[in-house]
Amino acid sequence: MKKSFGLKLASLAMLSLGLVAALAGCGSGSSKGGTTEKKEDVTLRIYTWNQDPSGAKREQAIFDEFTKDTGIKVKQVVAPWDKYVDKFMTMASSNTLPDLTWIQTASFATIQKKGLLMDLDSYVKKNIDTDKFLPSALKIGQIDGKQWALPRDMSAQQLSINTDMLKEAGLSMPKNDWTMDEFLDYAKKLTKVENGKTTVFGIDNFYLSPLLLAYSGNNITNPAGTKITIDQKNDVAGVQFASDLVNKYHVSPTSAQAQGISNMFVAEKSAMAICGPWDWQNISENAKFNWDVIPMPTVNSSSVQPQAGLPIGVTSQTKHKKEALQFLKWLSAGRGQKLQMKGVGSVPVLKSQVNDVTKTEFAPKNASSLVDILEHSKMWIAAAYTEDYAEIQTKANNEVSNIILKNLDAKTDLKKLAKSLRSEYNLK
Amino acid sequence: MDISKVPENTRKKKSRSIKQGRKWSKIISYLLLIILSVVFLFPFLWLVFTAVKPEREVLTFPPRMFPSVWKWSNYPEVFKLIDFGQYYLNSIFVSLIGVFGTVLSSTLVAFGFARLKGAGHGIWFALLLATMMLPSQVTMIPVYLIYSKLKLVNTFVPLTLGAFFGSAYYIFLQRQFFLTIPKSLEESARLDGANTFQIFAKIMLPLSVPSVITVALLTFMGFWNDFMNPLIYLNDQSKYTLALGIMQLQGSHVVAWGPLMAASVMVIVPVIITFFVGQKYFIQGIATTGSKE
């Protein structure tokens, strides 16, 4: 037998291990967080997720403008939305967090309590003119009254409405300050039944949060997250209304009737649906009908509009604090605002620029109603910034789905739910 | 009963009815196979046709199998939206290194467990099998910390280096195959003057092609479809592998269904080709790893 074969195999193994080692070399230079040694050549890293398929590329183009303005390079670390927190926590465990991070509201309190965000309170007081911001904008980045993040954008959930169906039903566009009773009347008139089967529903799934906000101004808890409110009179009425839309008035589909359609509104299976400015492009490009937006209907003087927004924080592990803060200011209160609106359609948080959103490419006719809400309405992001809130929300959503599915008595069921939530999470 | 006493026409009738019985059982078998194939192929065909549907037809209700307009541009669109070519190259690279490392290490270790009897041989093997019970989530953070300390995060090393240290499942699979090879062959080689490594390389490995290909196929699919490791170890988009890269087509607000399906078709093509090429060996490899001399 030739002895050279074994040698060849051994050499091949050494060669491949060598190759792996070489790979390590080629990767580590630019990588390991992109933290560079030379002072004059700072590269910031910002942790983001993709809002739409070309989102990361368009965000990078905006960040490159910051580089042009300041000479500070910016690199994105992009993760998928549903794995965002997993990767964040893994990076945190090895002290390699990027310098800045977009924050998912459900995990905001968790990462803040773990000490992974920089306290921005004194920086904001000294360096940022807070009067420039829309009334509720800065609240998006506050926990217990302290500033931990700054908003990149702010918007509100509204209802999209198929205006062709409105015409067909002989209805005019509702007024911006319409009530829940008027909404129900529209939903009934827009629902189409053929041969005993509903072919078009008045409204796609009416989410729990905006309904509770309309009925009581609370969500499952009060805004501070210290008190369970879902069993209070107005909240019970809200949940009962959600159930009635499906079981009594038959203007909203059960999950079986929705048949897994991801967007009933675009598929022309519902005349109205909850939407935000982030949906405008998708609807404009895919809907074969005319459409518009209308604010959420109100119920009483406690009604609050559902707020949406994207907080950006500076991580406590950054080695470039000064540059990171400079970048954050640029994004939230500087030239970045205009560029983000143009580049990715985000709604500005600055009073002076918010009107420009009505002139964007995919803005519907009544986009000004959104501006009106942002400027004048009482708003809440509908998630208390507490560590347990995401869990509480999941449990409440499951129970409410059960109430709707089995047509249960909302009052009795919510009392039980509230009792168990109070004892489990030690809340009032 | 003496068969010669059975009348001729009765025998013919019996043989005809047996033949007919076989024919019907074949028809039923094929019918069942066709029905099952359709059931299993349906999601794949749905994927293929959705990949050429315009966006609004993906959302149409009632759903339609075939597009009214064949939108082939979904395929080039994938390359415009993301750096698909780069991700493809990265995946090929990582998968090939991973397959090489796994096959090399697993066969070597398996040979040791199958043929060499050292101290505590059984205990070591049991310990190896016990590592299969450890969920990867348990070791994820500690392993990440090690690579992080070694400054190897954001390189391909954490994705591939582990392959060179064997995998319990593949070692077990390979060992079972080695046990089916007669010891007499090994003894003959030893009489001819072969050393242990030569026996492994010149006798055992060539005789284990089916199991080696099985290990290679399974490893390839594992590396090709791996999402979690690239997710936690890779930060630069230019280094993303396919499984992670195509997730960009699924935004938090908007999903590009057509391009996403087109990308998925392109992602699974190598897996299908690899499986068809190695199918014969794969079945042979799996079927024979349970038997022993």
Contacts between the chains, C-beta under 8 A, distances in Angstrom:
chain1	res1	chain2	res2	distance
A	1	B	189	7.6
A	1	B	192	6.8
A	1	B	193	7.0
A	1	B	194	5.0
A	1	B	198	5.2
A	1	B	202	5.9
A	3	B	198	7.3
A	5	B	198	7.1
A	5	B	201	5.3
A	5	B	202	6.4
A	6	B	197	4.6
A	6	B	198	6.1
A	6	B	201	5.7
A	9	B	201	5.9
A	12	B	104	7.9
A	13	B	104	5.8
A	13	B	164	7.8
A	16	B	97	6.8
A	16	B	100	5.8
A	16	B	101	6.6
A	16	B	104	7.6
A	16	B	164	7.4
A	17	B	164	6.3
A	19	B	97	7.2
A	20	B	97	6.8
A	20	B	101	8.0
A	20	B	156	7.7
A	20	B	157	5.7
A	20	B	160	5.8
A	20	B	161	5.6
A	20	B	164	7.3
A	21	B	157	7.8
A	23	B	155	5.8
A	23	B	156	4.9
A	23	B	157	5.7
A	23	B	160	7.6
A	24	B	150	7.9
A	24	B	152	5.3
A	24	B	155	5.1
A	24	B	157	4.5
A	26	B	155	7.4
A	27	B	152	7.4
A	27	B	154	5.8
A	27	B	155	2.8
A	27	B	156	6.7
A	27	B	157	7.2
A	27	B	239	7.2
A	28	B	151	5.1
A	28	B	152	6.7
A	28	B	154	7.4
A	28	B	155	5.9
A	30	B	236	7.4
A	31	B	153	6.9
A	31	B	154	3.3
A	31	B	155	6.4
A	31	B	235	6.5
A	31	B	236	6.4
A	32	B	151	5.2
A	32	B	153	6.3
A	32	B	154	6.3
A	33	B	153	7.9
A	33	B	154	7.7
A	33	B	235	7.5
A	34	B	235	7.7
A	45	B	235	7.6
A	49	B	252	5.8
A	50	B	247	7.7
A	50	B	248	4.9
A	50	B	250	7.6
A	50	B	251	4.7
A	50	B	252	6.9
A	51	B	251	4.9
A	51	B	252	5.2
A	51	B	253	4.9
A	51	B	254	7.1
A	52	B	251	3.9
A	52	B	253	5.8
A	52	B	254	3.8
A	52	B	256	7.7
A	53	B	81	4.7
A	53	B	82	7.3
A	53	B	248	6.3
A	53	B	249	4.7
A	53	B	250	7.7
A	53	B	251	5.7
A	53	B	254	6.7
A	53	B	255	7.6
A	53	B	256	4.1
A	53	B	259	6.8
A	53	B	260	7.9
A	54	B	81	5.2
A	55	B	248	7.9
A	55	B	251	5.6
A	56	B	237	6.9
A	56	B	248	6.1
A	57	B	81	7.9
A	75	B	236	7.5
A	76	B	237	7.2
A	77	B	235	4.6
A	77	B	236	8.0
A	78	B	237	6.1
A	78	B	248	7.0
A	79	B	231	6.7
A	80	B	231	7.5
A	80	B	244	7.8
A	80	B	247	4.2
A	80	B	248	7.7
A	80	B	250	6.9
A	81	B	250	7.9
A	81	B	251	7.5
A	81	B	252	4.0
A	83	B	231	5.7
A	86	B	231	7.4
A	86	B	232	7.4
A	87	B	231	5.9
A	87	B	232	5.8
A	90	B	140	7.4
A	90	B	141	6.7
A	90	B	144	5.6
A	90	B	232	4.7
A	93	B	141	5.5
A	93	B	144	6.8
A	93	B	145	6.5
A	94	B	144	6.1
A	94	B	145	5.4
A	94	B	148	3.5
A	94	B	149	7.6
A	94	B	153	7.1
A	95	B	148	7.8
A	96	B	148	6.0
A	96	B	153	6.3
A	259	B	61	7.1
A	261	B	59	6.9
A	261	B	61	5.3
A	262	B	59	6.4
A	262	B	255	8.0
A	263	B	59	5.3
A	264	B	61	7.9
A	266	B	56	7.0
A	266	B	59	5.3
A	267	B	59	4.8
A	267	B	60	6.2
A	267	B	61	4.7
A	269	B	61	5.6
A	276	B	253	8.0
A	278	B	253	4.0
A	278	B	254	7.5
A	279	B	253	6.8
A	279	B	254	8.0
A	281	B	254	6.9
A	282	B	253	7.5
A	282	B	254	5.0
A	285	B	55	6.9
A	286	B	55	5.3
A	286	B	56	4.5
A	286	B	59	6.8
A	287	B	56	7.8
A	288	B	56	6.7
